[in-house]
Amino acid sequence: MDRETKQKFITEIEKIRKIIEERKLQEQAESDDLYEKFYEPEEGEPNEDVYYENFVWNRKKSNDNIKDTGDGKGFSFYYAAQVWKDDDHYTIKDKNNKEHPDNNITLGLVATENIVVVVNAELENGKIRIISAWEDVNEGHYTETYIKHKENNRKYGKNKGKREDSSTYLLIRRANNKRFFSNSKGKIIEIDELDFPFEGNFASYKGKKVFVQKVGTFEDCKKIQNIIDAYLKHSKNGFDW
């Protein structure tokens, strides 16, 4: 390779590196904007529909949900949509809603110990409209329903045997005897880093009891880790590993 060809090659490599770096910065900026929307009202026409991934909702309802801190509320529908990223999220019919019997209730874990309850409806175009959302802070019927569903998943459902794959990544958090500490940051590890094989949601990592919140690829776990970090930043709380 002559000097001129080599220089052209180096120049092209630098261009590619610059493009990759710009994309990373753009993705990071988009992520930061998303996490800010978890807890900050969004500007725009109040009654306009907002579209995010496969979800749609009314902007005013989402902003109002941030202001309403009763019963564990205090987050936007951007945050509520993260429930579907829980491997064990569970959808049931809203039997108590006589006016809208086709509404669903989806349950799942996001960043805190409390189960997030999301009332939603399937639209004709395949999207999901989020209607309301809150945390089941008193661990009532919805928490019991979710835990029972999760236990059945471990015994008979889609997650059975999934953790036998040594290439699988886990997102773990410091645990107590109940579930996990809401102010604990998430740590991504490979399954073979555990002290010994485990069942259920609890495991041992370097002699410490941990809660496994996510099982999947590194990218899957990273998304949830970022959501947890956004919650801890908002709450000005949390401790690292």
N, C-alpha and C positions, 0 to 999 in steps of 0.2 A: 504494500500500500504506500503510494507516494505521499509526500507531505501535504499537497493540496487536497487529495482525497481524504486523508486522515483528518484534516481540519474541518472539512465539510461534514464528516461523520460525527466529530465531536460537537459541532454546531447543532446538528440534528438531534443528538442525544440531549443536549442542553435545552432545546425547545420542548422536547417530550417531557423532560423533568419539570420544566416550568409549567406546562399544561397540567401535569399531575398535581403539582403543588397548588395551583390555582383552584383545581377541582376540590382538593381536600379542604382548602380554606372556605370555599363556597358551601360545601357540605356541612362544615362546622358552623358556619354562620346560620345556615338554615336550621340546624339542630338547636342552636342557641335560641333562635326566634321561636321555635316550637316549644321549648321548655319554659320560656318566659310566658307563653300563652297558657300554660297550665294554670297559672295563678294570677295573671294580669288581664284585666278586661281588654277585649279586642276592639279597636276602632273600626268604624264603618256604620252603614245603615243598620239600625237596631233590628228591624224585622226581616233583614235579608238572610237567605239561607247560606250557610257556610259548608264548603265541601272539603273533606280531608280523607285521603285514602278511600276506603269504601263506605265512608260515613257522611251524613248530612245532618244539620241541626239549625235551629233558629239562633242567630247571634245573641239576641236579647236574653233568651233563656239560658244560654251558656254563661253570659256575663253576670246574670242574676245569681247563677249557681255559685259564682265566686264570692259574692257578697253574703250569701246565706250561710252562716257558719253553724247553724243549728244542726243537730244530729250528724255531726261529722262532715258536713259539706264544707265548701270553701275551695273548690277547684272547678276548672272549666270542663267543657265536654271534650276538649282535646285530651285532657288527662283521662276522662272517663273512657275514651276509645281505646286506651292502653289495656283495658281489661281483656280484650280479645287476644292480647299477646301472651296471656297466661296459658300455659299448656293445658291446664285443667279448667278453663273457664266453662261455665255451665249455663245453658239457656233453658228456661221454663216458661210456660204460658202464665200471663198475669190474670189468674183466675178471679181475683177480687175486683177487677175493673170491668163492671157490667156495661159501661158506655163504650169501651174499646176492647172487646174480648180477644181481638187478634194481636194485641200488644204482647211483647215478650219481656222477660226479665232475665238479664244476663249477669252472672256473678263471677267474680274473680279477684285475685290479688294483684296489686300494682306496686306500691312502694311502702305502705304501712302494714301493720298487723291486721288491720280491719278489712273485712270483705267489702269490695265496692259493688254496689247494686246499681245496675243501669237499666232503666225502662226504655224499650226501643221497639221499633216496628220495621218489618221488612217491606220495602217498596217494590213496585212492579218492575223497576229497572235494575233490581238486584242489590241496590244500596240499602244501608241500614240507617233509619232516622233515629237519632238519640233524642229522647223526650225529657228525661230527668235522670239524675244520678246523685248518690250519696254513699257514705260509708256506714256500715252496720256496726257502729261503735259499741252498742250494747250486746253484741254477739247473740242476736236473737235467732229467729226462724231461718233467715237467709244464711247466716253463718253455719248453722247446723246442716242445712241443705247442701251447702257447698262442701263442707267437710265430709259428709256422707258420700257425696258424689266422687270426691277425690279418693276416698278410701276404696270405693268400688273400682275406680280406674286402676288403682295400684294392683288390685286383686284380679280383675277380669278384663279391664278395658284396654284402651289404645296404648297406655304407657307401660304395660306389663312387659318386662324383658328389655325395655329400651335402654336401661342403664347398664346392660351387660357389654355394650360396645365400648371398648377401651379408647376409641378415638373421640368419644363424646366429651363435650365440655360441660361444666357445671357452673352456675352462678350461686355462690354460697354467701350466707350472712351469719353473723354471730347469733347464737340461739340461747333461749332460756328454756324452761321446762314446758312452755306453752307452744310458741311458734318461733318467733325471732324478735330481735330488738329493732324497733322501727328506726332507731337512730344509728343503726349499723350500716356501714357501706357494704356494697357487694364486691366480692372477689371472684374472679374467673380462674378456674383451675381445670385440669384434665382429670378425668375420673380416677385414673390410676395414681393420683397424688393423695387420695384418701388413705387413712391408716388401714382400713380393711373394708370389704364390700358392705353395702348397707341396704336396708329396705325402708320403704316409706320416705319421709321427708327429712329425717335427721341422719347425720353422719358424723364421723370423727375425722378432724383434719389437724394434724400436728398436735394431737392430744386434746383438742378443744371440740366441744360439741357445736355443730353447725347445722343450719337449716338450708336445704337445697331449694332455691326458688325457681331456677330455670335449668332445663336440660336441653342441649342442642348444639348447634355450631357455635363457634366463637362469636360470629356476627350476631346471632340470636341473643346470646348472653350479654354482649356489649350493649345492645339496644336497651335491655332492661337495666343494666348497670347505669347507663346514662340517665334513665328516668329516675332511678333512686337518687343519683347525685343531684338531680334538679330539685327533688323534694327536700333533700338535706340542705341544699343551698338556700332554698326558700324558707325553711324552718329554722335556719341558722343553728343547726344542731348536727350531731353525728360524730362518730369516731371511726378511725381507719383501722387497718390491720397492723 
